[in-house]
Amino acid sequence: MMEESFLFYEELPDGTAAVSGAPEGRRRIIIPETIGGMTVSAIAAHAFADREDIREIVLPGTVRFIGNYAFHYCSRLEHLLLTDSVEEYGDGVIRVCSSLSLIDITMQNGRWRLLREMTGDTDAELFFRLSFPDGRAELLFPKYYNAHREDPWARAIHQSIVGAGYAYRQCVSRTGIDYRQYDACFTRIAQVDPLTGGRIALARLMEPYRLQEKAAALYRDYLPEAAEMLIPYLTEQADASRIRFLLRNADIPRHLLEEGAGLASDRGLTEICSLFMDQLGRQEGAAGMASFDLDDWE
């Protein structure tokens, strides 16, 4: 095993390199296109498995193979960036990555196999940001799990799928994404999980890639209903951009704005606190204007 800079790697029979790891204590791993004079074409099996130090991993567009369990049990990995150049994706690559909150994929080759393999790799929640030549999509795939019920009389075990995540995953094939089918799944998640439903609605509205107007209207109408769950969640995440979008596109009751301002203030989030306070001011101004108009009419 060779080491160059901070990466371990090995030469493959075709003269390219497979990255096999890095020394401990690295929060961010940026893998170059070449190493040791060789093109980096693979991430070896178990290369970064069981690491607790890594927060972000960036793969170059030269990587075509990701080995089994390459990032398995990276408990603090939050952000993964790669391209659809990956042709072979091993088993369990991102399984048990409990902190993984964003996967960025640059879709530059029109290959959908990678997304299909990743969504099928785990039953945990996955959030993708897909960059295309003509735009960008943000897609959240909710979690699900397989339930088993024993029937002693029939001497059988009955299996069922619990959660909307499996249905969302069926919208992805090796040839593309059925956006209409993805958006059609919303009615189910919205009934049982307002927070996840609200997050999906925000993602689709903020990056409305191939979003039909009927679905957009459904998402917009749902935002006020989900605001009670969204405001504390987004404030906890310090997500100013989504809070700003929510306030601009949904009629939020005063008590929720006050709650958000209080939470932001307690956490020292000055920008977010200002967003809530500004919205409160606009509501008071609108109420004052309405009152003035009424008096003037009389």
Backbone as CSV, one residue per row, in Angstrom:
resi,resn,N_x,N_y,N_z,CA_x,CA_y,CA_z,C_x,C_y,C_z
1,MET,0.852,-1.193,0.000,0.000,0.000,0.000,0.888,1.243,0.000
2,MET,0.636,2.135,-0.917,1.431,3.357,-1.037,0.698,4.527,-0.384
3,GLU,1.449,5.554,-0.038,0.864,6.749,0.563,1.416,7.976,-0.138
4,GLU,0.535,8.858,-0.542,0.940,10.136,-1.126,0.105,11.228,-0.499
5,SER,0.769,12.233,0.026,0.073,13.270,0.763,-0.646,12.627,1.942
6,PHE,-1.991,12.661,1.951,-2.695,12.098,3.096,-3.529,10.870,2.713
7,LEU,-3.355,10.320,1.508,-4.174,9.198,1.064,-3.345,7.926,0.897
8,PHE,-3.947,6.796,1.230,-3.382,5.495,0.916,-3.998,5.027,-0.401
9,TYR,-3.234,4.346,-1.215,-3.770,3.858,-2.489,-2.987,2.655,-2.963
10,GLU,-3.560,1.987,-3.954,-2.905,0.822,-4.552,-3.110,0.838,-6.057
11,GLU,-2.161,0.290,-6.759,-2.257,0.251,-8.216,-3.090,-0.935,-8.650
12,LEU,-3.977,-0.689,-9.609,-4.826,-1.736,-10.156,-4.199,-2.322,-11.416
13,PRO,-4.629,-3.500,-11.837,-4.037,-4.135,-13.023,-4.092,-3.292,-14.290
14,ASP,-5.081,-2.391,-14.391,-5.191,-1.574,-15.596,-4.343,-0.308,-15.530
15,GLY,-3.535,-0.179,-14.486,-2.654,0.972,-14.379,-3.280,2.185,-13.715
16,THR,-4.517,2.055,-13.235,-5.154,3.140,-12.498,-5.011,2.869,-10.995
17,ALA,-5.483,3.796,-10.177,-5.305,3.679,-8.728,-6.642,3.541,-8.017
18,ALA,-6.615,2.784,-6.927,-7.762,2.672,-6.029,-7.374,3.259,-4.686
19,VAL,-8.105,4.269,-4.237,-7.838,4.862,-2.926,-8.356,3.904,-1.865
20,SER,-7.505,3.602,-0.887,-7.849,2.592,0.109,-7.961,3.144,1.523
21,GLY,-7.749,4.454,1.697,-7.911,5.005,3.029,-7.126,6.274,3.229
22,ALA,-7.139,6.741,4.465,-6.409,7.953,4.850,-6.101,7.856,6.334
23,PRO,-5.050,8.538,6.785,-4.734,8.525,8.216,-5.882,9.093,9.041
24,GLU,-5.924,8.739,10.310,-6.955,9.226,11.212,-6.821,10.737,11.420
25,GLY,-7.927,11.339,11.841,-7.913,12.751,12.173,-8.243,13.678,11.025
26,ARG,-8.874,13.144,9.965,-9.245,13.956,8.804,-10.743,14.223,8.815
27,ARG,-11.118,15.473,8.909,-12.536,15.836,8.854,-13.051,15.879,7.419
28,ARG,-12.204,16.265,6.500,-12.610,16.412,5.097,-11.639,15.648,4.209
29,ILE,-12.187,14.761,3.392,-11.380,13.967,2.469,-11.703,14.410,1.045
30,ILE,-10.740,15.013,0.362,-10.907,15.409,-1.038,-9.973,14.528,-1.864
31,ILE,-10.553,13.678,-2.664,-9.770,12.730,-3.455,-9.472,13.342,-4.819
32,PRO,-8.200,13.404,-5.219,-7.841,14.024,-6.499,-8.109,13.091,-7.684
33,GLU,-8.051,13.654,-8.876,-8.255,12.843,-10.075,-7.071,11.927,-10.348
34,THR,-5.883,12.352,-9.949,-4.685,11.527,-10.148,-3.906,11.441,-8.846
35,ILE,-3.213,10.343,-8.682,-2.375,10.135,-7.502,-1.231,9.196,-7.892
36,GLY,-0.029,9.573,-7.529,1.125,8.760,-7.904,1.287,8.620,-9.410
37,GLY,0.829,9.632,-10.168,0.912,9.566,-11.621,-0.147,8.696,-12.265
38,MET,-1.100,8.211,-11.491,-2.156,7.332,-12.007,-3.531,7.979,-11.811
39,THR,-4.437,7.684,-12.737,-5.815,8.155,-12.601,-6.513,7.401,-11.485
40,VAL,-7.215,8.125,-10.620,-7.980,7.483,-9.546,-9.298,6.984,-10.126
41,SER,-9.434,5.675,-10.207,-10.632,5.095,-10.823,-11.520,4.366,-9.838
42,ALA,-11.043,4.170,-8.604,-11.814,3.352,-7.675,-11.592,3.777,-6.225
43,ILE,-12.607,3.491,-5.426,-12.498,3.559,-3.975,-12.570,2.116,-3.491
44,ALA,-11.522,1.663,-2.815,-11.430,0.261,-2.428,-12.479,-0.113,-1.395
45,ALA,-12.785,-1.402,-1.318,-13.717,-1.905,-0.305,-13.217,-1.549,1.092
46,HIS,-14.151,-1.092,1.942,-13.860,-0.739,3.340,-12.869,0.418,3.474
47,ALA,-12.659,1.186,2.418,-11.626,2.229,2.432,-11.767,3.187,3.612
48,PHE,-12.972,3.649,3.884,-13.187,4.616,4.965,-14.224,4.110,5.963
49,ALA,-14.395,2.811,6.045,-15.388,2.221,6.930,-15.023,2.451,8.392
50,ASP,-16.056,2.616,9.208,-15.909,2.713,10.673,-15.135,3.943,11.130
51,ARG,-15.066,4.953,10.306,-14.356,6.173,10.705,-15.300,7.106,11.465
52,GLU,-14.826,7.709,12.535,-15.622,8.639,13.320,-15.150,10.080,13.165
53,ASP,-14.075,10.287,12.407,-13.514,11.625,12.272,-13.992,12.344,11.021
54,ILE,-14.398,11.616,10.003,-14.692,12.208,8.693,-16.077,12.826,8.664
55,ARG,-16.157,14.078,8.199,-17.430,14.788,8.049,-17.843,14.926,6.585
56,GLU,-16.869,15.003,5.682,-17.177,15.238,4.266,-16.192,14.467,3.391
57,ILE,-16.718,13.905,2.305,-15.884,13.190,1.331,-16.250,13.683,-0.057
58,VAL,-15.235,14.042,-0.834,-15.424,14.531,-2.200,-14.710,13.579,-3.153
59,LEU,-15.464,13.016,-4.111,-14.897,12.101,-5.099,-14.794,12.793,-6.453
60,PRO,-13.733,12.531,-7.201,-13.599,13.146,-8.531,-14.420,12.413,-9.577
61,GLY,-14.567,13.039,-10.744,-15.334,12.437,-11.830,-14.638,11.286,-12.511
62,THR,-13.436,10.935,-12.059,-12.720,9.796,-12.651,-13.073,8.478,-11.983
63,VAL,-13.726,8.529,-10.838,-14.043,7.301,-10.095,-15.157,6.530,-10.789
64,ARG,-14.867,5.271,-11.114,-15.838,4.410,-11.786,-16.321,3.260,-10.913
65,PHE,-15.579,2.980,-9.863,-15.931,1.853,-8.987,-15.870,2.290,-7.519
66,ILE,-16.885,1.930,-6.761,-16.873,2.123,-5.315,-17.093,0.753,-4.686
67,GLY,-16.103,0.301,-3.922,-16.137,-1.049,-3.383,-17.104,-1.243,-2.231
68,ASN,-17.346,-2.483,-1.890,-18.260,-2.841,-0.810,-17.889,-2.135,0.502
69,TYR,-18.893,-1.577,1.147,-18.753,-0.976,2.480,-17.680,0.115,2.537
70,ALA,-17.503,0.833,1.442,-16.437,1.841,1.363,-16.563,2.907,2.450
71,PHE,-17.798,3.332,2.748,-18.017,4.357,3.776,-18.895,3.830,4.909
72,HIS,-19.015,2.536,4.990,-19.906,1.905,5.968,-19.581,2.344,7.395
73,TYR,-20.610,2.702,8.129,-20.494,3.076,9.535,-19.589,4.288,9.756
74,CYS,-19.548,5.199,8.796,-18.915,6.500,9.037,-19.943,7.327,9.810
75,SER,-19.928,7.219,11.105,-21.029,7.709,11.933,-21.194,9.216,11.918
76,ARG,-20.147,9.959,11.549,-20.251,11.418,11.538,-20.155,12.018,10.138
77,LEU,-20.150,11.176,9.135,-20.134,11.665,7.759,-21.439,12.389,7.472
78,GLU,-21.340,13.660,7.080,-22.517,14.485,6.843,-22.769,14.765,5.369
79,HIS,-21.711,14.875,4.585,-21.832,15.352,3.211,-20.955,14.508,2.294
80,LEU,-21.554,13.991,1.232,-20.838,13.195,0.235,-21.060,13.823,-1.128
81,LEU,-19.969,14.099,-1.849,-20.052,14.689,-3.191,-19.407,13.751,-4.190
82,LEU,-20.111,13.462,-5.287,-19.586,12.597,-6.331,-20.309,12.873,-7.639
83,THR,-19.933,12.149,-8.685,-20.563,12.316,-9.994,-21.131,10.985,-10.456
84,ASP,-21.935,11.042,-11.526,-22.520,9.812,-12.049,-21.546,9.042,-12.923
85,SER,-20.254,9.333,-12.796,-19.240,8.543,-13.503,-19.142,7.137,-12.919
86,VAL,-19.662,6.948,-11.705,-19.583,5.649,-11.036,-20.416,4.616,-11.789
87,GLU,-19.770,3.537,-12.217,-20.437,2.483,-12.974,-20.744,1.263,-12.114
88,GLU,-19.923,1.018,-11.113,-20.141,-0.121,-10.221,-20.140,0.369,-8.777
89,TYR,-21.215,0.051,-8.084,-21.427,0.525,-6.710,-21.622,-0.699,-5.836
90,GLY,-20.751,-0.871,-4.861,-20.782,-2.073,-4.044,-21.901,-2.101,-3.021
91,ASP,-21.926,-3.162,-2.258,-22.957,-3.345,-1.246,-22.601,-2.567,0.015
92,GLY,-23.597,-1.952,0.641,-23.426,-1.324,1.936,-22.508,-0.120,1.973
93,VAL,-22.332,0.562,0.864,-21.374,1.675,0.789,-21.687,2.765,1.807
94,ILE,-22.953,3.171,1.917,-23.320,4.257,2.841,-24.234,3.754,3.965
95,ARG,-24.270,2.463,4.148,-25.136,1.914,5.180,-24.628,2.292,6.576
96,VAL,-25.546,2.595,7.461,-25.260,2.977,8.850,-24.417,4.256,8.912
97,CYS,-24.577,5.138,7.947,-23.989,6.484,8.019,-25.065,7.385,8.622
98,SER,-25.191,7.345,9.921,-26.348,7.927,10.599,-26.420,9.446,10.530
99,SER,-25.307,10.118,10.227,-25.306,11.581,10.173,-25.364,12.119,8.751
100,LEU,-25.414,11.240,7.757,-25.360,11.671,6.360,-26.630,12.430,6.003
101,SER,-26.497,13.745,5.799,-27.667,14.598,5.567,-27.750,15.142,4.152
102,LEU,-26.680,15.026,3.367,-26.703,15.556,2.001,-25.758,14.770,1.107
103,ILE,-26.291,14.323,-0.029,-25.490,13.664,-1.059,-25.607,14.498,-2.324
104,ASP,-24.497,15.059,-2.766,-24.452,15.854,-4.000,-23.981,14.973,-5.136
105,ILE,-24.766,14.892,-6.198,-24.348,14.142,-7.382,-24.424,15.060,-8.597
106,THR,-23.305,15.221,-9.281,-23.293,15.955,-10.552,-23.615,14.977,-11.662
107,MET,-24.761,15.176,-12.317,-25.216,14.269,-13.374,-24.673,14.771,-14.707
108,GLN,-23.463,14.335,-15.036,-22.811,14.838,-16.233,-22.760,13.820,-17.364
109,ASN,-23.109,12.561,-17.074,-23.036,11.509,-18.093,-24.384,10.884,-18.418
110,GLY,-25.430,11.321,-17.728,-26.750,10.742,-17.973,-26.889,9.319,-17.488
111,ARG,-26.067,8.922,-16.503,-26.135,7.573,-15.955,-26.927,7.597,-14.648
112,TRP,-27.968,6.799,-14.582,-28.847,6.800,-13.426,-28.614,5.620,-12.499
113,ARG,-27.760,4.723,-12.895,-27.554,3.517,-12.083,-27.065,3.870,-10.681
114,LEU,-26.184,4.857,-10.574,-25.639,5.230,-9.278,-26.749,5.637,-8.315
115,LEU,-27.655,6.518,-8.753,-28.737,6.971,-7.883,-29.634,5.806,-7.485
116,ARG,-29.912,4.934,-8.427,-30.738,3.761,-8.132,-30.069,2.881,-7.081
117,GLU,-28.768,2.659,-7.226,-28.046,1.811,-6.280,-27.976,2.462,-4.900
118,MET,-27.775,3.764,-4.857,-27.651,4.446,-3.566,-28.983,4.464,-2.817
119,THR,-30.067,4.716,-3.509,-31.366,4.743,-2.832,-31.755,3.353,-2.335
120,GLY,-31.241,2.327,-2.984,-31.532,0.965,-2.551,-30.549,0.422,-1.535
121,ASP,-29.538,1.199,-1.209,-28.463,0.737,-0.331,-28.852,0.757,1.135
122,THR,-29.813,1.597,1.492,-30.182,1.753,2.893,-31.646,2.128,3.015
123,ASP,-32.256,1.747,4.129,-33.644,2.141,4.376,-33.726,3.430,5.184
124,ALA,-32.566,4.039,5.475,-32.539,5.303,6.206,-32.918,6.457,5.281
125,GLU,-33.231,7.594,5.882,-33.547,8.787,5.086,-32.334,9.226,4.283
126,LEU,-32.575,9.622,3.030,-31.513,10.123,2.158,-31.977,11.421,1.512
127,PHE,-31.088,12.385,1.452,-31.402,13.663,0.806,-30.366,13.912,-0.286
128,PHE,-30.850,14.046,-1.526,-29.978,14.231,-2.677,-30.138,15.626,-3.264
129,ARG,-29.024,16.186,-3.694,-29.025,17.393,-4.516,-28.388,16.999,-5.840
130,LEU,-29.200,16.979,-6.894,-28.760,16.526,-8.206,-28.555,17.730,-9.117
131,SER,-27.369,17.840,-9.686,-27.052,18.949,-10.589,-27.022,18.452,-12.018
132,PHE,-27.870,19.047,-12.867,-27.971,18.701,-14.277,-27.462,19.866,-15.121
133,PRO,-27.190,19.625,-16.387,-26.792,20.742,-17.260,-27.855,21.829,-17.355
134,ASP,-29.134,21.458,-17.163,-30.220,22.438,-17.319,-30.919,22.794,-16.007
135,GLY,-30.321,22.464,-14.883,-30.966,22.818,-13.628,-30.529,21.929,-12.483
136,ARG,-31.264,22.033,-11.369,-30.917,21.278,-10.180,-32.184,20.805,-9.483
137,ALA,-32.124,19.611,-8.920,-33.252,19.046,-8.175,-32.794,18.669,-6.776
138,GLU,-33.691,18.856,-5.804,-33.452,18.396,-4.449,-34.547,17.386,-4.114
139,LEU,-34.132,16.173,-3.765,-35.085,15.097,-3.532,-34.791,14.413,-2.199
140,LEU,-35.799,14.353,-1.353,-35.677,13.659,-0.082,-36.380,12.312,-0.194
141,PHE,-35.679,11.268,0.216,-36.247,9.924,0.237,-36.419,9.521,1.698
142,PRO,-37.663,9.436,2.186,-37.887,9.139,3.605,-37.406,7.741,3.982
143,LYS,-37.291,7.528,5.270,-36.892,6.218,5.774,-38.063,5.248,5.709
144,TYR,-37.775,3.982,5.816,-38.796,2.945,5.924,-38.151,1.750,6.617
145,TYR,-38.951,0.766,6.968,-38.364,-0.453,7.527,-39.281,-1.636,7.243
146,ASN,-38.681,-2.806,7.289,-39.411,-4.049,7.062,-39.912,-4.590,8.394
147,ALA,-41.210,-4.789,8.489,-41.803,-5.325,9.702,-42.109,-6.808,9.507
148,HIS,-41.948,-7.563,10.588,-42.210,-9.001,10.546,-43.221,-9.359,11.629
149,ARG,-44.244,-10.096,11.250,-45.260,-10.535,12.209,-45.399,-12.046,12.138
150,GLU,-45.223,-12.690,13.288,-45.290,-14.146,13.329,-46.731,-14.610,13.505
151,ASP,-47.119,-15.579,12.701,-48.450,-16.177,12.783,-48.278,-17.627,13.224
152,PRO,-48.365,-17.913,14.550,-48.093,-19.279,15.025,-49.094,-20.303,14.522
153,TRP,-50.346,-19.852,14.292,-51.351,-20.804,13.811,-51.028,-21.297,12.412
154,ALA,-50.563,-20.401,11.579,-50.208,-20.787,10.203,-48.751,-21.190,10.082
155,ARG,-48.007,-21.062,11.205,-46.574,-21.363,11.198,-45.869,-20.595,10.079
156,ALA,-46.165,-19.299,10.061,-45.598,-18.447,9.014,-45.218,-17.100,9.598
157,ILE,-44.317,-16.419,8.916,-43.919,-15.065,9.272,-44.329,-14.145,8.130
158,HIS,-45.152,-13.159,8.439,-45.640,-12.229,7.428,-44.772,-10.976,7.435
159,GLN,-44.346,-10.555,6.270,-43.503,-9.377,6.136,-44.303,-8.226,5.535
160,SER,-44.007,-7.017,5.994,-44.642,-5.829,5.428,-43.664,-4.675,5.485
161,ILE,-43.896,-3.688,4.634,-43.038,-2.508,4.581,-43.767,-1.352,5.247
162,VAL,-43.113,-0.740,6.228,-43.703,0.354,6.980,-42.975,1.642,6.627
163,GLY,-43.727,2.670,6.276,-43.130,3.948,5.913,-43.205,4.206,4.420
164,ALA,-43.166,5.495,4.055,-43.318,5.889,2.653,-42.019,5.816,1.865
165,GLY,-40.913,5.578,2.555,-39.615,5.623,1.885,-39.462,4.634,0.758
166,TYR,-40.069,3.464,0.897,-39.933,2.451,-0.153,-40.639,2.907,-1.422
167,ALA,-41.839,3.482,-1.287,-42.574,3.957,-2.462,-41.805,5.066,-3.172
168,TYR,-41.195,5.966,-2.412,-40.397,7.022,-3.030,-39.222,6.443,-3.804
169,ARG,-38.613,5.410,-3.295,-37.460,4.812,-3.965,-37.836,4.143,-5.279
170,GLN,-39.083,3.700,-5.394,-39.530,3.063,-6.626,-39.676,4.059,-7.778
171,CYS,-39.541,5.350,-7.484,-39.618,6.376,-8.526,-38.302,6.495,-9.299
172,VAL,-37.263,5.833,-8.799,-35.942,5.895,-9.428,-35.664,4.578,-10.130
173,SER,-35.325,4.663,-11.396,-34.936,3.479,-12.155,-33.531,3.684,-12.697
174,ARG,-33.049,2.729,-13.423,-31.707,2.860,-13.996,-31.706,3.717,-15.256
175,THR,-32.878,4.239,-15.613,-32.954,5.113,-16.786,-33.415,6.528,-16.443
176,GLY,-33.768,6.777,-15.169,-34.183,8.123,-14.820,-35.066,8.176,-13.592
177,ILE,-35.627,9.352,-13.344,-36.539,9.586,-12.228,-37.913,9.905,-12.789
178,ASP,-38.931,9.248,-12.256,-40.305,9.577,-12.610,-40.766,10.662,-11.618
179,TYR,-40.613,11.927,-12.013,-40.929,13.024,-11.100,-42.409,13.079,-10.754
180,ARG,-43.259,12.736,-11.682,-44.694,12.740,-11.392,-45.025,11.691,-10.336
181,GLN,-44.418,10.524,-10.461,-44.642,9.477,-9.475,-44.087,9.903,-8.115
182,TYR,-42.923,10.543,-8.123,-42.327,11.027,-6.880,-43.277,12.015,-6.190
183,ASP,-43.783,12.976,-6.945,-44.676,13.979,-6.366,-46.008,13.372,-5.938
184,ALA,-46.424,12.301,-6.623,-47.685,11.652,-6.269,-47.597,10.934,-4.923
185,CYS,-46.396,10.601,-4.486,-46.216,9.947,-3.190,-46.486,10.889,-2.024
186,PHE,-46.581,12.187,-2.304,-46.649,13.180,-1.248,-47.896,13.053,-0.387
187,THR,-49.024,12.712,-0.974,-50.265,12.654,-0.207,-50.156,11.661,0.942
188,ARG,-49.393,10.623,0.745,-49.232,9.614,1.805,-48.350,10.125,2.930
189,ILE,-47.192,10.676,2.609,-46.265,11.138,3.640,-46.842,12.334,4.388
190,ALA,-47.603,13.173,3.696,-48.160,14.372,4.320,-49.151,14.033,5.426
191,GLN,-49.830,12.908,5.304,-50.828,12.517,6.292,-50.203,11.975,7.564
192,VAL,-49.062,11.316,7.450,-48.497,10.613,8.606,-47.262,11.290,9.195
193,ASP,-46.618,12.152,8.430,-45.361,12.755,8.895,-45.259,14.195,8.386
194,PRO,-45.877,15.142,9.102,-45.898,16.530,8.633,-44.513,17.141,8.471
195,LEU,-43.568,16.789,9.330,-42.233,17.375,9.219,-41.545,16.917,7.943
196,THR,-41.529,15.611,7.689,-40.916,15.108,6.461,-41.663,15.627,5.237
197,GLY,-42.992,15.655,5.322,-43.775,16.196,4.218,-43.429,17.650,3.943
198,GLY,-43.300,18.435,5.000,-42.933,19.834,4.829,-41.551,20.000,4.232
199,ARG,-40.623,19.170,4.635,-39.264,19.249,4.089,-39.243,18.873,2.605
200,ILE,-40.032,17.875,2.234,-40.131,17.501,0.823,-40.746,18.640,0.023
201,ALA,-41.799,19.243,0.564,-42.453,20.354,-0.125,-41.481,21.512,-0.335
202,LEU,-40.724,21.864,0.682,-39.744,22.943,0.555,-38.692,22.613,-0.497
203,ALA,-38.187,21.391,-0.472,-37.141,21.006,-1.418,-37.634,21.102,-2.859
204,ARG,-38.839,20.616,-3.113,-39.362,20.633,-4.482,-39.684,22.047,-4.946
205,LEU,-40.171,22.880,-4.040,-40.525,24.250,-4.424,-39.294,25.131,-4.597
206,MET,-38.280,24.910,-3.792,-37.076,25.734,-3.891,-36.250,25.392,-5.126
207,GLU,-36.281,24.117,-5.519,-35.598,23.682,-6.748,-36.624,22.934,-7.595
208,PRO,-37.520,23.657,-8.286,-38.669,23.032,-8.946,-38.329,22.361,-10.281
209,TYR,-37.344,21.520,-10.269,-36.917,20.843,-11.502,-37.987,19.847,-11.944
210,ARG,-38.551,20.070,-13.126,-39.585,19.213,-13.707,-40.762,19.035,-12.745
211,LEU,-41.126,20.117,-12.084,-42.250,20.113,-11.165,-43.494,20.627,-11.872
212,GLN,-44.520,19.805,-11.929,-45.776,20.193,-12.559,-46.540,21.161,-11.651
213,GLU,-47.302,22.069,-12.256,-47.999,23.102,-11.488,-48.997,22.501,-10.500
214,LYS,-49.645,21.416,-10.862,-50.606,20.791,-9.944,-49.903,20.333,-8.677
215,ALA,-48.736,19.720,-8.827,-47.971,19.275,-7.656,-47.433,20.466,-6.884
216,ALA,-46.982,21.504,-7.595,-46.466,22.702,-6.930,-47.544,23.343,-6.060
217,ALA,-48.753,23.402,-6.560,-49.860,23.984,-5.797,-50.130,23.167,-4.538
218,LEU,-50.056,21.840,-4.665,-50.265,20.972,-3.510,-49.188,21.226,-2.445
219,TYR,-47.956,21.356,-2.891,-46.861,21.634,-1.954,-47.036,22.999,-1.288
220,ARG,-47.386,24.001,-2.075,-47.559,25.348,-1.515,-48.671,25.375,-0.469
221,ASP,-49.778,24.708,-0.771,-50.903,24.691,0.159,-50.558,23.971,1.462
222,TYR,-49.587,23.082,1.401,-49.239,22.291,2.582,-48.292,23.021,3.535
223,LEU,-47.551,23.988,3.037,-46.543,24.657,3.865,-47.105,25.253,5.155
224,PRO,-48.232,25.990,5.123,-48.749,26.535,6.392,-49.091,25.442,7.399
225,GLU,-49.599,24.310,6.903,-49.958,23.204,7.785,-48.721,22.600,8.449
226,ALA,-47.621,22.568,7.713,-46.392,21.961,8.230,-45.528,22.948,9.010
227,ALA,-45.897,24.222,9.013,-45.045,25.260,9.611,-44.772,25.015,11.088
228,GLU,-45.736,24.472,11.810,-45.553,24.241,13.245,-44.399,23.287,13.511
229,MET,-44.190,22.333,12.596,-43.078,21.395,12.726,-41.816,21.940,12.070
230,LEU,-41.991,22.653,10.966,-40.835,23.117,10.198,-40.038,24.202,10.920
231,ILE,-40.730,25.131,11.548,-40.031,26.286,12.133,-39.030,25.875,13.216
232,PRO,-39.417,25.056,14.208,-38.393,24.646,15.179,-37.298,23.774,14.566
233,TYR,-37.681,22.927,13.593,-36.677,22.067,12.960,-35.657,22.890,12.176
234,LEU,-36.124,23.794,11.332,-35.219,24.597,10.515,-34.385,25.546,11.361
235,THR,-34.966,26.031,12.442,-34.200,26.889,13.343,-33.090,26.094,14.021
236,GLU,-33.424,24.882,14.454,-32.407,24.015,15.067,-31.285,23.712,14.081
237,GLN,-31.643,23.571,12.795,-30.655,23.312,11.753,-29.940,24.575,11.294
238,ALA,-30.363,25.720,11.793,-29.808,27.023,11.389,-29.876,27.209,9.879
239,ASP,-31.007,26.795,9.290,-31.176,26.821,7.836,-31.897,28.115,7.427
240,ALA,-31.125,29.190,7.305,-31.705,30.502,7.010,-32.375,30.543,5.645
241,SER,-31.807,29.877,4.643,-32.367,29.959,3.293,-33.755,29.342,3.224
242,ARG,-33.963,28.214,3.912,-35.276,27.586,3.895,-36.280,28.358,4.746
243,ILE,-35.831,28.913,5.846,-36.721,29.736,6.657,-37.173,30.959,5.858
244,ARG,-36.247,31.585,5.148,-36.588,32.755,4.337,-37.621,32.378,3.280
245,PHE,-37.421,31.250,2.613,-38.366,30.808,1.586,-39.729,30.520,2.201
246,LEU,-39.745,29.854,3.345,-41.002,29.522,4.007,-41.777,30.782,4.366
247,LEU,-41.096,31.759,4.913,-41.770,32.989,5.328,-42.311,33.768,4.133
248,ARG,-41.635,33.670,3.009,-42.076,34.391,1.824,-43.223,33.694,1.105
249,ASN,-43.387,32.410,1.329,-44.330,31.642,0.524,-45.454,30.988,1.311
250,ALA,-45.532,31.282,2.598,-46.614,30.716,3.403,-47.070,31.739,4.429
251,ASP,-48.346,31.697,4.739,-48.928,32.587,5.748,-48.727,31.939,7.113
252,ILE,-47.745,32.421,7.865,-47.378,31.812,9.133,-48.048,32.563,10.279
253,PRO,-48.738,31.867,11.164,-49.387,32.543,12.307,-48.367,33.261,13.194
254,ARG,-48.837,34.283,13.846,-47.970,35.116,14.665,-47.261,34.322,15.767
255,HIS,-47.993,33.400,16.423,-47.384,32.684,17.544,-46.217,31.808,17.100
256,LEU,-46.262,31.317,15.861,-45.150,30.516,15.360,-43.949,31.398,15.023
257,LEU,-44.222,32.592,14.526,-43.134,33.537,14.265,-42.447,33.931,15.567
258,GLU,-43.240,34.158,16.581,-42.673,34.510,17.884,-41.869,33.349,18.455
259,GLU,-42.392,32.136,18.280,-41.656,30.957,18.748,-40.316,30.834,18.027
260,GLY,-40.340,31.018,16.712,-39.106,30.933,15.935,-38.100,31.989,16.342
261,ALA,-38.581,33.213,16.566,-37.685,34.292,16.984,-37.059,33.986,18.335
262,GLY,-37.856,33.424,19.255,-37.332,33.075,20.566,-36.289,31.972,20.493
263,LEU,-36.559,30.939,19.689,-35.600,29.842,19.536,-34.299,30.335,18.923
264,ALA,-34.425,31.172,17.896,-33.226,31.698,17.234,-32.423,32.581,18.180
265,SER,-33.123,33.379,18.955,-32.441,34.254,19.901,-31.694,33.444,20.953
266,ASP,-32.332,32.386,21.464,-31.699,31.537,22.476,-30.425,30.882,21.955
267,ARG,-30.407,30.609,20.649,-29.235,29.957,20.060,-28.226,30.945,19.493
268,GLY,-28.529,32.215,19.600,-27.607,33.221,19.084,-27.590,33.309,17.573
269,LEU,-28.692,32.924,16.930,-28.783,32.948,15.466,-29.378,34.297,15.042
270,THR,-28.528,35.287,14.936,-28.979,36.657,14.706,-29.728,36.812,13.391
271,GLU,-29.185,36.243,12.309,-29.836,36.385,10.996,-31.223,35.775,10.999
272,ILE,-31.349,34.586,11.566,-32.635,33.905,11.566,-33.626,34.619,12.469
273,CYS,-33.165,35.088,13.601,-34.033,35.859,14.488,-34.565,37.095,13.760
274,SER,-33.703,37.747,12.978,-34.120,38.929,12.227,-35.178,38.586,11.186
275,LEU,-35.062,37.408,10.562,-36.065,36.997,9.577,-37.442,36.904,10.215
276,PHE,-37.501,36.280,11.385,-38.793,36.161,12.069,-39.313,37.529,12.531
277,MET,-38.436,38.342,13.065,-38.857,39.662,13.546,-39.331,40.547,12.395
278,ASP,-38.630,40.475,11.262,-39.053,41.249,10.092,-40.435,40.814,9.619
279,GLN,-40.678,39.495,9.646,-41.985,39.005,9.224,-43.075,39.444,10.201
280,LEU,-42.754,39.440,11.479,-43.703,39.955,12.469,-44.014,41.425,12.207
281,GLY,-42.976,42.180,11.872,-43.181,43.594,11.567,-44.054,43.794,10.354
282,ARG,-43.857,42.955,9.334,-44.680,43.078,8.132,-46.137,42.746,8.443
283,GLN,-46.353,41.734,9.280,-47.729,41.397,9.645,-48.396,42.533,10.411
284,GLU,-47.647,43.136,11.341,-48.203,44.248,12.104,-48.486,45.446,11.196
285,GLY,-47.576,45.671,10.250,-47.784,46.760,9.299,-49.001,46.535,8.439
286,ALA,-49.175,45.269,7.982,-50.336,44.955,7.159,-51.626,45.098,7.954
287,ALA,-51.578,44.684,9.242,-52.763,44.811,10.090,-53.099,46.274,10.322
288,GLY,-52.063,47.092,10.544,-52.284,48.518,10.736,-52.841,49.174,9.502
289,MET,-52.354,48.779,8.340,-52.840,49.330,7.079,-54.299,48.953,6.859
290,ALA,-54.637,47.681,7.192,-56.023,47.241,7.020,-56.939,48.032,7.934
291,SER,-56.466,48.263,9.172,-57.269,49.034,10.115,-57.453,50.468,9.641
292,PHE,-56.388,51.038,9.118,-56.457,52.415,8.610,-57.434,52.508,7.444
293,ASP,-57.371,51.551,6.559,-58.273,51.565,5.411,-59.713,51.475,5.833
294,LEU,-59.985,50.648,6.855,-61.342,50.486,7.322,-61.864,51.774,7.935
295,ASP,-61.037,52.404,8.791,-61.464,53.649,9.399,-61.697,54.719,8.354
296,ASP,-60.815,54.727,7.356,-60.923,55.728,6.310,-62.213,55.522,5.516
297,TRP,-62.571,54.255,5.318,-63.796,53.950,4.568,-65.031,54.453,5.323
298,GLU,-64.987,54.260,6.680,-66.121,54.717,7.465,-66.197,56.246,7.487
